[in-house]
């Protein structure tokens, strides 16, 4: 059996070992400590925000962001449908009602047209959404020049879910710095990992101060243990923050390598018209976290066939995120698509439902994209995909 190729495995080096070694040698293993403070400061400086709070997960960061903007039971929260469930599960934690918004074909991120239509329709029903969770999908920034202006127009707080977009940019600004509160995930498959972890970012230090307070069990500044508010055990440990500090030092190198991998895939499939790639928006530079392809509507091959063929060669791949409005738990909640505004439906296959998010899910495959892939590893992937599509690798 050939070695296993994973979708996006951790890529660790020497810096991570040094910072973790410091934690062990100083016996600073418990939550909080010098690495946590340094990781927060170094990330804030890198991204260009006032402050950061290192937490146990990106989901925890979304949760506390929603809490900060005042989401209460019965409040409506707009959210990208094409995403991972960690983006919207916290809405339920706070008793909110998610409203899912379709993507567009230009970015795959939240559609500005559908967002504004949804807000106007909810307003007609006497509903004013409390917040919008805008997801930077697969490492690509959403179109914030349009989305932010819409949310500002209607007085809606913006939480930028940049869980997949550490190091990506929008018009020269880093993702995570564009909303009131930004979110990063450092899960094991992310471009920057702490094995498990996340971060909240903001240009308002009052936001960061409050999130740090809640995430340390809301412990009041008293000698004894005193709690005047509900708290959470959400802070990152000093050991994991050491890994994050090391990863941050090689972030640009990892982005450069993933961009190279993306280009090799594009060249490897350039003669196959059935294969299209997730578009790269002109307004920014993605971090190329995952290379994602879609099969044309005329293709006789479906994503499942490609995924199964790759599995047969010990290669991990994945479908595009199943939209949240199709998930059994979330299907009861409102969803607004391009059907309502009569756009983009002509680009979909006749058999697909009129939703851009669902169409991308039906036709998409995420390919192995780890920054530690060798050229031979990538050629293995290319050869399998070409074989499934009836193309020899020497064609």
C-alpha positions in Angstrom: 0.0 0.0 0.0 1.4 3.4 -1.0 1.6 6.0 1.8 -1.5 7.8 2.8 -2.0 11.3 1.4 -4.1 13.5 3.6 -6.3 16.4 2.5 -4.5 19.1 4.6 -2.2 17.6 7.2 -0.2 19.7 9.8 3.1 21.0 8.5 5.4 21.5 11.5 9.0 22.6 11.7 11.7 23.6 14.3 10.1 26.9 15.6 7.2 25.0 17.0 9.5 22.7 18.9 11.4 25.5 20.4 8.4 27.3 21.8 6.9 24.1 23.2 10.2 23.2 24.7 10.3 26.6 26.5 6.8 25.8 27.9 8.0 22.4 29.2 11.3 23.7 30.6 9.6 26.5 32.5 6.9 24.1 33.6 4.3 26.5 32.2 1.9 23.9 31.0 -1.3 25.2 32.4 -3.7 27.5 30.5 -2.4 31.0 29.9 1.3 32.0 30.1 4.0 33.7 28.1 3.3 31.9 24.8 -0.4 32.8 24.9 0.4 36.5 25.5 3.1 36.5 22.8 0.9 34.6 20.3 -1.9 37.1 20.7 0.5 40.1 20.3 2.3 38.6 17.3 -0.9 37.7 15.6 -2.4 41.2 16.2 0.7 42.8 14.7 0.7 40.4 11.7 -3.0 40.9 10.9 -3.0 44.6 11.8 -5.7 44.6 14.5 -5.7 46.1 18.0 -5.9 42.8 19.9 -6.6 39.1 19.9 -7.9 36.5 22.3 -6.5 33.0 21.9 -9.2 30.4 22.5 -9.8 26.6 22.3 -11.5 26.7 18.9 -12.9 28.9 16.2 -16.4 27.8 17.2 -15.7 29.2 20.7 -14.7 32.5 19.1 -17.9 32.6 17.1 -19.9 31.9 20.2 -18.3 34.7 22.2 -18.6 37.1 19.2 -22.3 36.5 19.1 -22.6 37.0 22.8 -20.7 40.3 22.5 -23.0 41.7 19.8 -25.9 40.9 22.1 -27.6 38.0 20.4 -30.5 36.8 22.6 -33.1 34.1 22.3 -35.3 34.8 19.3 -32.8 37.1 17.6 -32.2 36.5 13.9 -28.6 36.0 12.7 -27.7 35.9 9.0 -25.0 33.3 8.0 -23.4 31.9 4.9 -25.0 28.6 4.0 -21.9 27.1 2.2 -19.7 26.6 5.3 -18.9 24.2 8.1 -21.4 23.9 11.0 -19.0 25.6 13.4 -20.0 28.9 11.8 -23.6 28.6 12.8 -23.9 26.1 15.8 -23.1 29.0 18.2 -26.2 30.8 17.0 -28.2 28.0 18.6 -26.1 28.2 21.7 -27.4 31.7 22.3 -31.0 30.8 21.4 -30.8 32.7 18.1 -32.5 31.9 14.8 -30.1 31.3 11.8 -31.0 32.7 8.4 -28.9 31.1 5.7 -27.7 33.1 2.7 -26.7 31.7 -0.7 -23.3 32.0 -2.3 -22.4 33.5 -5.7 -20.4 31.9 -8.5 -17.9 34.7 -8.6 -16.5 34.1 -5.1 -18.4 31.1 -3.7 -18.8 33.3 -0.6 -22.0 35.1 0.6 -23.9 36.7 -2.2 -24.3 40.5 -1.6 -27.5 40.6 -3.7 -29.1 37.8 -1.8 -28.0 39.2 1.6 -29.7 42.6 0.9 -32.8 40.9 -0.5 -33.0 38.7 2.7 -32.6 41.8 5.0 -35.3 43.7 3.1 -37.7 40.7 3.2 -37.1 40.2 6.9 -37.6 43.9 7.6 -41.0 43.7 5.8 -41.9 41.0 8.3 -40.9 43.2 11.2 -37.6 41.4 11.8 -34.3 43.2 12.2 -31.3 40.8 12.1 -28.9 41.2 15.0 -25.8 40.1 13.2 -24.3 38.6 10.1 -21.7 35.8 10.1 -19.8 36.2 6.8 -17.5 33.2 5.9 -14.3 33.5 4.0 -14.6 30.2 2.2 -11.7 27.9 1.5 -9.3 30.7 2.2 -10.9 33.3 -0.1 -12.1 36.6 1.3 -15.8 37.5 0.7 -16.6 40.7 -1.1 -16.5 43.1 1.9 -16.7 46.3 -0.1 -20.3 45.3 -0.8 -21.2 43.1 2.2 -20.0 45.6 4.8 -21.8 48.5 3.2 -25.1 46.5 3.2 -24.8 45.5 6.8 -23.8 49.1 7.8 -26.8 50.4 5.9 -29.2 48.2 8.0 -27.4 48.5 11.3 -26.2 44.8 11.4 -23.0 43.8 13.3 -20.6 41.8 11.1 -18.7 38.8 12.4 -16.0 37.7 9.9 -15.6 34.0 10.0 -12.1 33.8 8.6 -11.5 30.3 10.1 -10.1 29.1 6.8 -8.5 32.3 5.7 -5.5 33.1 8.0 -3.1 35.1 5.8 -5.6 35.9 3.1 -6.3 39.5 2.0 -9.0 41.8 0.8 -7.9 45.0 -0.9 -4.6 44.8 1.0 -6.1 44.1 4.4 -5.9 40.8 6.1 -8.9 38.6 6.6 -9.9 38.6 10.2 -9.6 42.4 10.4 -12.6 43.4 8.3 -15.6 42.9 10.6 -16.3 44.1 14.2 -14.9 40.7 15.3 -12.8 38.3 13.2 -12.5 34.6 13.8 -9.6 32.2 13.1 -9.5 28.4 13.5 -6.3 26.6 14.2 -7.7 23.1 13.8 -5.3 20.4 12.7 -6.2 20.7 9.0 -5.8 24.5 8.8 -2.9 26.3 7.1 -1.8 27.5 10.6 -2.5 24.9 13.3 -2.1 24.6 17.1 -3.6 21.1 16.8 -6.8 22.5 18.1 -7.6 26.1 18.8 -8.9 29.4 17.6 -8.8 33.1 18.0 -11.0 36.2 18.2 -9.7 39.4 16.7 -10.9 43.0 16.8 -9.8 46.6 16.4 -11.8 47.4 19.5 -9.9 46.4 22.6 -13.1 46.5 24.7 -14.2 43.5 22.6 -11.1 41.6 23.3 -11.1 42.4 27.0 -14.7 41.2 27.3 -14.0 38.0 25.4 -11.0 37.2 27.5 -13.1 37.7 30.6 -15.9 35.4 29.5 -13.4 32.8 28.2 -11.7 32.5 31.6 -14.9 31.6 33.5 -15.9 35.2 33.9 -13.8 35.4 37.0 -14.1 38.8 38.7 -11.0 40.6 39.8 -11.2 39.4 43.4 -8.7 37.5 45.6 -11.3 34.7 46.0 -13.2 33.0 43.2 -16.1 35.2 42.4 -18.4 35.2 39.3 -20.9 37.9 38.5 -21.6 36.6 34.9 -21.9 33.3 33.2 -18.4 32.1 32.1 -16.8 29.6 29.8 -13.6 27.6 29.9 -12.5 28.7 26.4 -8.8 29.9 26.8 -6.0 28.4 24.8 -3.2 26.6 26.7 0.4 27.9 26.9 1.7 24.7 25.1 -0.6 25.0 22.1 0.1 28.7 21.8 3.7 27.8 21.5 2.9 25.7 18.4 0.9 28.7 17.0 3.8 31.1 17.5 6.0 28.7 15.5 3.4 28.3 12.8 3.0 32.0 12.4 6.7 32.4 11.6 6.3 30.2 8.5 2.8 31.2 7.4 3.9 33.1 4.3 6.1 30.1 3.3 3.1 27.8 3.6 0.8 30.1 1.6 3.5 30.3 -1.1 3.7 26.5 -1.3 -0.1 26.0 -1.4 -0.3 28.6 -4.2 2.3 26.5 -6.1 0.3 23.4 -5.5 -2.8 25.1 -6.8 -1.0 26.1 -10.0 0.3 22.6 -10.5 -3.2 21.3 -10.4 -4.4 23.9 -12.8 -1.6 22.9 -15.2 -2.3 19.2 -14.7 -5.9 19.5 -15.7 -5.6 22.4 -18.2 -6.6 20.1 -21.1 -9.7 18.8 -19.4 -12.7 21.2 -20.0 -14.8 19.2 -17.6 -12.7 20.5 -14.7 -13.2 24.0 -13.4 -11.5 25.6 -10.4 -12.9 27.8 -7.6 -12.4 31.3 -8.9 -9.9 33.7 -7.4 -11.4 37.0 -6.7 -9.6 40.0 -8.2 -9.9 42.1 -5.0 -7.6 40.0 -2.8 -5.1 37.1 -2.5 -6.4 33.8 -0.9 -4.2 31.6 1.2 -5.0 28.6 -1.1 -5.9 26.5 2.0 -7.6 23.9 -0.2 -7.6 23.6 -4.0 -11.2 22.9 -5.0 -12.5 21.8 -8.4 -16.0 21.5 -9.8 -17.0 19.2 -12.6 -18.9 20.8 -15.5 -22.6 20.1 -15.8 -22.0 18.1 -18.9 -19.5 15.7 -17.2 -20.4 12.1 -17.2 -18.3 11.7 -14.0 -19.6 12.8 -10.6 -17.6 13.9 -7.5 -18.3 10.6 -5.7 -16.5 8.7 -8.4 -13.4 10.8 -8.1 -13.4 10.6 -4.3 -13.8 6.8 -4.4 -11.0 6.4 -7.0 -8.7 8.6 -4.8 -9.6 6.5 -1.7 -8.7 3.4 -3.7 -5.2 4.8 -4.0 -5.0 5.8 -0.3 -5.6 9.5 -1.0 -7.9 11.6 1.0 -10.2 14.1 -0.7 -13.6 15.6 0.3 -16.8 16.9 -1.1 -17.5 20.6 -1.0 -19.2 21.6 2.3 -22.8 20.5 2.4 -24.8 23.7 2.7 -26.2 24.3 6.1 -29.8 24.8 4.8 -29.6 21.1 3.6 -28.4 19.8 6.9 -31.0 17.8 8.9 -30.6 19.9 12.0 -30.8 23.3 10.2 -33.2 22.6 7.3 -36.1 24.1 9.3 -34.5 27.5 9.4 -35.0 30.2 6.7 -32.8 30.1 3.6 -32.6 32.8 0.9 -31.2 31.8 -2.5 -30.7 33.4 -6.0 -34.1 31.9 -6.9 -35.7 34.8 -5.0 -33.9 37.5 -7.0 -33.9 35.5 -10.3 -30.2 35.4 -10.8 -27.6 32.7 -11.5 -30.2 30.0 -11.9 -29.4 29.8 -15.7 -25.9 28.7 -14.8 -27.1 25.6 -13.0 -27.9 22.2 -14.4 -31.5 21.4 -15.0 -31.5 18.7 -12.3 -30.1 20.9 -9.6 -32.2 23.0 -7.2 -32.0 26.8 -7.7 -29.3 27.4 -5.2 -25.7 28.3 -6.0 -24.5 26.7 -2.7 -26.2 23.4 -3.5 -25.0 23.4 -7.1 -21.4 23.8 -5.9 -21.9 21.0 -3.4 -23.2 18.7 -6.1 -20.3 19.3 -8.4 -17.3 20.0 -6.1 -14.3 18.1 -4.9 -11.6 19.3 -2.5 -8.1 17.9 -3.5 -5.2 17.2 -1.2 -3.4 20.6 -0.7 -1.0 20.3 2.2 2.0 22.5 2.0 4.3 19.5 2.7 3.1 17.6 -0.4 5.9 16.5 -2.7 5.7 16.8 -6.5 5.4 13.0 -6.7 2.5 13.1 -4.2 0.7 15.7 -6.3 1.3 13.7 -9.5 -0.4 10.7 -7.8 -3.5 12.8 -7.3 -3.5 14.2 -10.9 -3.0 10.8 -12.4 -6.0 9.3 -10.6 -8.3 12.2 -11.5 -7.2 12.1 -15.1 -7.8 8.3 -15.2 -11.4 8.7 -13.9 -12.1 11.3 -16.6 -10.6 9.1 -19.3 -7.4 11.0 -19.8 -4.0 9.5 -19.8 -1.4 11.3 -17.8 0.9 11.7 -20.8 -1.8 13.3 -23.0 
